[in-house]
Amino acid sequence: MVVVTLQRDKCIGCNYCVEMAPAQFQMSKKDGKSVLIKSVDAKGFHTLKSADHTIVENCELAAKACPVHIITVKET
Protein backbone atom coordinates (compact mmCIF):
# COMPACT_ATOMS: atom_id res chain seq x y z
CA MET A 1 0.00 0.00 0.00
CA VAL A 2 1.19 3.50 -0.85
CA VAL A 3 0.00 6.45 1.24
CA VAL A 4 0.47 9.97 -0.16
CA THR A 5 -0.49 12.95 1.98
CA LEU A 6 -0.81 16.62 1.02
CA GLN A 7 -1.24 19.48 3.51
CA ARG A 8 -3.22 21.56 1.05
CA ASP A 9 -3.74 24.59 3.33
CA LYS A 10 0.01 25.28 3.26
CA CYS A 11 0.35 24.99 -0.53
CA ILE A 12 1.90 28.02 -2.23
CA GLY A 13 0.89 27.00 -5.77
CA CYS A 14 4.36 26.51 -7.22
CA ASN A 15 3.18 23.65 -9.51
CA TYR A 16 6.28 21.46 -8.96
CA CYS A 17 4.17 18.50 -7.77
CA VAL A 18 2.14 18.59 -10.98
CA GLU A 19 5.32 18.65 -13.05
CA MET A 20 6.77 15.65 -11.17
CA ALA A 21 3.58 13.56 -10.79
CA PRO A 22 0.86 14.79 -13.17
CA ALA A 23 -1.19 11.61 -12.72
CA GLN A 24 -1.54 12.28 -8.98
CA PHE A 25 -1.57 16.09 -8.71
CA GLN A 26 -3.31 18.97 -10.46
CA MET A 27 -3.71 22.66 -9.76
CA SER A 28 -7.09 23.99 -8.66
CA LYS A 29 -8.56 26.65 -10.93
CA LYS A 30 -10.47 28.05 -7.94
CA ASP A 31 -7.60 28.89 -5.59
CA GLY A 32 -4.37 27.99 -7.46
CA LYS A 33 -3.38 25.33 -4.92
CA SER A 34 -2.43 21.73 -5.53
CA VAL A 35 -5.04 18.97 -5.50
CA LEU A 36 -4.14 15.35 -4.76
CA ILE A 37 -6.36 13.44 -7.19
CA LYS A 38 -8.74 10.86 -5.64
CA SER A 39 -7.72 11.83 -2.10
CA VAL A 40 -9.81 12.06 1.06
CA ASP A 41 -9.69 15.27 3.13
CA ALA A 42 -9.37 14.98 6.90
CA LYS A 43 -8.79 18.31 8.65
CA GLY A 44 -6.63 19.77 5.89
CA PHE A 45 -4.66 16.60 5.23
CA HIS A 46 -5.58 15.15 1.85
CA THR A 47 -4.66 11.45 1.76
CA LEU A 48 -4.49 9.04 -1.14
CA LYS A 49 -4.19 5.31 -0.40
CA SER A 50 -3.27 3.21 -3.39
CA ALA A 51 -2.21 -0.36 -4.05
CA ASP A 52 -0.41 0.86 -7.19
CA HIS A 53 3.28 0.98 -6.26
CA THR A 54 4.21 2.46 -9.65
CA ILE A 55 3.19 5.91 -8.35
CA VAL A 56 5.85 5.93 -5.61
CA GLU A 57 8.77 7.26 -7.65
CA ASN A 58 6.89 10.23 -9.12
CA CYS A 59 5.22 11.08 -5.80
CA GLU A 60 8.60 10.99 -4.04
CA LEU A 61 10.00 13.34 -6.69
CA ALA A 62 7.04 15.66 -6.07
CA ALA A 63 7.66 15.55 -2.31
CA LYS A 64 11.35 16.39 -2.78
CA ALA A 65 10.57 19.22 -5.22
CA CYS A 66 7.99 20.85 -2.92
CA PRO A 67 9.57 24.00 -1.45
CA VAL A 68 7.24 24.03 1.58
CA HIS A 69 7.57 20.27 2.31
CA ILE A 70 3.84 19.51 2.53
CA ILE A 71 3.85 16.16 0.66
CA THR A 72 4.69 12.85 2.31
CA VAL A 73 4.94 9.40 0.72
CA LYS A 74 4.94 6.14 2.71
CA GLU A 75 5.05 2.57 1.48
CA THR A 76 3.75 -0.29 3.60
Secondary structure, 3 states (H helix, E strand, C coil): CEEEEEEHHHCCCCCHHHHHCCCCEEECCCCCCEEECCCEEECCEEEEEECCHHHHHHHHHHHHHCCCCCEEEEEC
